[in-house]
Amino acid sequence: MRSSIPPLEPAAEGTSLAEILGSFSYALDLTEGQSPGHSLRSCWIGMQIGQALHLDTAALRDLFYAVLLKDLGCSSNAAAVCAIFVGDDRRLKHDFKLIGTRPEDFGAFALGGIGIGASTEERERAIGNVLENAGSILTGLIETRCTRGADIARRLRFSEAVAEAIAHLDEHWDGSGLPYQVAGEAIPLGGRIALLAQLVDVFFVAHGAEAARAEVLSRRGSWIDPALADLFIDLSASTAFWDALAAPDIESRLFALEPAQHRVELDEDYLDDIAMAFGQVIDAKSPYTGGHSERVGVYAIEIARELGLDAAHCRRLHRAAMLHDVGKLGISSRILEKPGALDDDEWRTMQSHAALTADILGRVATMRGMAAIAGAHHERLDGKGYPQRLAAAEIAIDTRIISVADFFDALTADRPYRPAMTVDKALAVMAAEVGKAIDATCFAALQAIVARQT
């Protein structure tokens, strides 16, 4: 069913930072192969623990965002996971979190999860590499994720306590964690709680409440801070704990807590920083898309200025352009990095990123205009685009601008299946699509911009 595309509007007064970042947390769940709402549920668990510890208001606010955004760096190792483990990075990441604590459990994961669908020779080579070099491989992957996540948290203007909690997500109480192998209370409290909350939700969703409690007990004193483990066991003894965690209104319950109710001024500069930060999360998904979101944002705002749109409109359009590919966080790197043509199933999966973009951005009422604009960037004027096959009259000028900017950058950058085109060749390819895929006025504006730059 087609839907009309609302105009890009400023963020409404009182828009909640927690709600905006909560919507983006669904993208992080997709990247990690987790069920929708994993980050929200983990945050709720973390809040129950933080409240039971009687943390002060400032510490609870830091804990809220540390757990909600614990996976900020998750896209940065997706392509490497896909390449090293020869498989679907989202599935591999999901299964990795369910590995038991015994050495043979990792071996079972390797034998059962690496190289699925690959040739026998490729699979055996990948398994051998992982089993022989597991320590260095895991250290590198986790260090990339944790360091990147902490850096993005800082870009989002969070405290050093939030950044350090994210950086230490995978450290263990006994010092066996990664990447820094710190132990005990040297691990920031936020990191200790985030790991516990993650563990609980992953096993709860996969195997139920008793399995989650058993997993915490089995890792008490090794992975998990014993005092926090004991506190969690007490809290989770009541069925009310699990009923709340599984409740369909868990999101509204979480956002009713004080950390989410605390209002942070979301001025235009802060909204720009949020868009820039998540643009970097998106681009980190693939080595071929480094800087893509930022470049599309720049081209879009330049085209908009060329067309005479006012400064405020251009700024909002720039943010939508930066986030147009957020749905790609839900696509396996095995598809994104494929050097050859996609088969029909892979192509349908790839196309789904546009609808995912609209869904992620549309979770907050004040972002629905942006969601519709960004989610339609693969629509075509001839009605043959996706995901809604919109007719030309239904495609807003903002979407037309983003489509031209995206098309141009995609052609002039390297891709797994071809090298970058020259600017002249890219413009020639695009000229053939004017009136069919792309708007003539927007393309003419791009041509004028490129001509001034050469």
N, C-alpha and C positions, 0 to 999 in steps of 0.2 A: 504494500500500500504506500502510495506516495504521500509525502508530507510537505507542506509549504515551508520555506526556509525563512526564519525570522531574521531581522537585521542584526548586525553586530551592535551590541549595546555596552555601555560602561558597566563594570561590576556594581551591583546594587549596594546601597548603604547597608552596613551591617553584615555583609557577606563574611562568612566564617572561614578563617584560614584552615581550621580543622576539616571543614566540609570539602574545601577545594583539594586539600592534600589527601583526604580520604578517598576522593574520586580517583586520584592518580594512584593510590595504593592498589586499586584493582588491576592497573597495568602491571605493577610490580608482581602481583600474584600470578598473572598470566605468564610473565617471564620466568618465574620460578616453577611453573608447572603446578601451582597450588590451586585448590578450589577457590572460587570467588569468595572474597571476604576474609581470607586467611589473615591478612595484615590487621584488619579490624578486630577479628576475634583474638588474635595475639595481643593486640593493644588492650582489649578488655581484660584479658587474663593478667597482663602486666599491671593494670590499674588496680585490680583486686589485691594483688600482692603489695603494691606500693601503698595502698590505703591501710592494709593490715600492718605495714611497717611504720605507719604514722609519719610518712615523709611529709615535709612541709610543702606549701603550695608551689613554690618555685621548683622544687625537686620533682614533684608530681607532673608538672608541665613538661619538664625536660624528659621524664620517663615516657610520658604519653607520646611525644614525637619520636623519641629514640626507637620505641617498639613499632609504632605505626610505619615508620620509614626505614626499618632495619635492613630492607632489601634494596635500598637506593642504588647500590652498586651492582646489582645482580645482572644487568645487561652486559656489563663490561667483560665478562668471561664467557658469555654464551657461545660465541663463535669458536673459542678455544675448546670448550667442553664438547661441542659438536665434532670438531676436528680430531681431538685426542681420543675421545671415546667412540667415535664413528657412529653417531646416532642422533636421535632427536634430543636436543639439549633440554627441552622442557620436560620430557619424560625421564631423562637421566637425572635431572636435578630433583624431580619429585621422588624418584626411587632412592636417590642418595640419602635423602633426609630420613628414610625409613630403615637404613642399615643398622643392624645391631652393633654391640660394642666389642664383639669377639673378632679377632683377625680373620677367622674363616668366614665371617659375615661379609666382609669386604670382598673376599675371594668369590663368594656366591654372587654378589652383585656384579662383579667383573665378568664372570662366566655367563651370567644370565642377562646382562644388559648391554654389554659392549658389542658393537658391530652388528646389531640386529638388522637384517636386510642387506648387509654387505657380502662380498664374496668371502669364501672360506679363507683364502689367503690374507685378505685385508683384515678380516676379523681376528685371525690368529695373531697377526702382527700387532694389532691394536691391543689385544689382551696381554700379550707378552710385554709390550712397552709399559702398560699401566701397572702390571704386577711387579715389574722390575724397578720402575721409577716412581712408585706411588707417592713416596714422601715428597720428592721435589715437585711432582706434578700438582699434588693437592695444595702444597704450600703456595705455589705460584698462582693457582686459580683463586684461592681464598684471599691471598694478599691483594690481588688485583681488585676483587670484589669489595673487600672491607676498606681499603684505602680510597678507592673511588667513591664509595658510599659516604665516607666521612667528608671528603672534599665537597661533594654535592650538598651535604647537610650544611656545611659552612656557607656555601653559595646561597642557600635558602635562608640565611641569617639566623640559624640556630646557634645555641651556645656551644662552647667547646665540650661541655658535658654530653650533649646529644651526639656530637661528632665522634667523641671518644668511645661512647657506648656502641655506636655502629661499627667503629673500627675494631672493636674487641668482641663482636658477636660470636665468633667461633672459637674463643679461648675457653679452656676447661679448668675447673677448680684445681685439678691435680697437675696442671702445667702441660698436659698432653695435647692441648688445642693448637690452633694455627691462627695467624701466621707468626705470632710473636712468642708463643709458648710461655706466657706469663701465668702465674698461679695465684690462687687464693684471693685475698682482698686487694691484690695489685690489679686485678681485673676490675674495671669500673662497675659499680653496682648496676647501672643501666644495662651494661652488656650481659651481666649475669642473669638479670631478670628477663631480658629479651631472648636469650638462649632457652631459658626454661619455658617461657611462654610459647616460643616457636615449637619446641619439642612437644609440649602438651597438645597444641592444636593439630599438628601433623598426625600424631598417633590417635587423637580423638576422632578426627575425620576418617582416618583409614581403618581403625579397629575398635573405636568406642572408648568410653570413659575409663573402664577398668584397665584397659591396655595402656592408656595414657598415664594413669596413676602408677601402674607397674613399671613403666619405662622410667619414670622419674625416680622411683625407688631403686631401680637397678643401676642408675647413673649417679645416685647420691654419693657425694664425696669423690667421685671421679670427674664426671662432666659438671655436675651441678653442685653449687654451694649447699652444704648439708643443712644449714639453717633455713635457706630458702626452700629446699626440698621439703623439709618438715612442715614449714608454714603452708606450702601448697597442699600437702596431704591433708592437713587440718581443714583448710578452706574447701577442698574438693570432696570432703566426706559427705557433704549435703547434696542431695539431688538438685536443689535449687541452683547450685553453681553450674551444673551441666545443662539444666533447663534454660538458664539465661544464655549460656554460650550457644545453644542451638536455636534460640528464639529467632523468628523471622525479623523481629525489630531490634536485633542486636546493634545495628548501626545507630538507630535513634537513642538507644540506651547509652551507648558509648559517647555520643555527642551531647548527651545531657549532663555528663560529668564536668566538673569545674575546668579542667584543662582545655576542653573543647569550647566551653562557654566563654573563656577568657578572650576578649576581643583584641585583636592585633590590627593596627591600621594597615589596610591594604590599599596603599596609594598606587599610582600608576607605575612608579619605579619598582615597587615590590612585585606587582603583577608581571612586570617585564622580567624580573629576576626568576620568578617561578617558571615562566614560559621558557626562559633560557636554560634553566637547570634541567627541566624535563626534556627539552630538546637535546641536551647532551646525553641524557639517559637513553633516549631513542636512538641517537646516532651511534652510541657505543655498542649497540646490538650487532653491528656488522662492520668489519674493517673497510668495507666499500662505501659506507655512508658517513664516514667521519666528516663533520661540518655540513652535512646535507641540510639539516633543518635550519641551521643558521643562515646558509646561503639562500635557501628558498625564502626565508624571512626577509633577507636584504633585497632580493629581486622583487618580492611582492610589494614591499614598501616603496621601492623606486618606481615600479609600474603604477602604483596607486597615486604617487605624487605626479607622475607624468600625466595621469588622467585628471588631475585637479582635485582629488579628494582632500578633505580638510585634514589637519594634523592629527586631531583626536581619532578620526576614523582610521587613518593610516597606522596609528599606533596599535589600535585594537586588531586591525588586519594583520599586522606584523606578528602579534601573539598567536593568532589562529594559524598563520603560516608555519610558525615554529613548531606547532603541535599537530600538524596535519597527519603525520605518520605515527602517532602514539599507538595506534592499533597494531603496528608491526611488532610491538613487544609481545604480542600473543602469537606470533608466527615462528615456527621452528627455524633455527639457523640452518638446518639441513635443507630447507627450501630457499631461504634467503641467500645462501652461499652456493647454491647449485650452479655449476658452470655451464650446464646444458639447458635445453628446453624443458620446461615443466610439463608433466603429464596432466591429464584433465583434473584429477583429484588434487594435485599440488596447486594447479592454477586456481581452482575454486577456494582452496585454503588461502592462497595469497590474496585473492580478491576480498576475502573476509576482513582484511585489515581496515578497510574503509568503514565498514559497519562497526567494527570494534572501536575505531576512533570516535565515532558519533556516540557510542554507548558510554565510553569512559568519560568524555567531556560533558555529556548530557546528564550525568548523575547529579550535578548541581544546577538548580533552576536558573541561576544567573549566567550559566555558561552554555545554555542550550542553543543560543544563537551561534556561538562559536562552534559548537558541536556539529550543527547542521552544515555550516559553511565548510569546516575542515573535513567533515566526513564525506562531502560530495566532490572532493577534488579529482576523482576519476570518472565523474559523469562527463558525457559528451554532448555536443550540440545536436548531433544526429540521433540522439536517444538510445545509442548503443553502449553507453557507459555503465558503470556500476557504482553503488549497490542497488539503486532504485530505478535505473534506466529513465532518468528524468528527461523531459523534453526541453528544448532550448529556452522556452519562456519560463521554465521553472528553475533555471540555474542562475543564481544571483551573481552580480558583478564581482563580489568578493571571492566567490568560488572560482569564477573565470580567471581572476588575477592569480590566485594560488595555483590553478591548473597550469597556466602558462609558465609560471616561475618553476614549478616542480618539473615540468616537461623539459625545460631548458637545462636545469641543473642535472637531471638524470642523464641526458644525452652527453653532456660535457664532462662527466665524471666516469671513472673506471667502474665497471660492473663485473660480476663473476663470469658473465657470458660474452663480454666484449670490452675492448679498451675504450677510453674516452674519445669522443668525436671532437674535431676542431669546431670552433665557434661557427665558421661559415657553413660547414656541413650540417651542424645541428639546426641552424636557422633554415637551411634548405629543407630538411626533413619536416620541421614544424610548419613551414609555408605550405607544404602539401596537405596539411591537416587543418588549415584555416577553414572555418565554416562547417567542418565535420566534427573534429574533436575540440578545437580551441577557437576562442573568440578573436575576430579580426582586429578590433580596436586594441585589445590587450596585447596582441602580438605586435602590432605596429608600435606600441609604446615600448615594448622590449627591444625592438629593432633600433629605435631612436636612442635608447639608453646604451646599447652595445656599440652603436656607431660613435657615440661621444667618448667611449672608453678606449677606442682603438685608434 
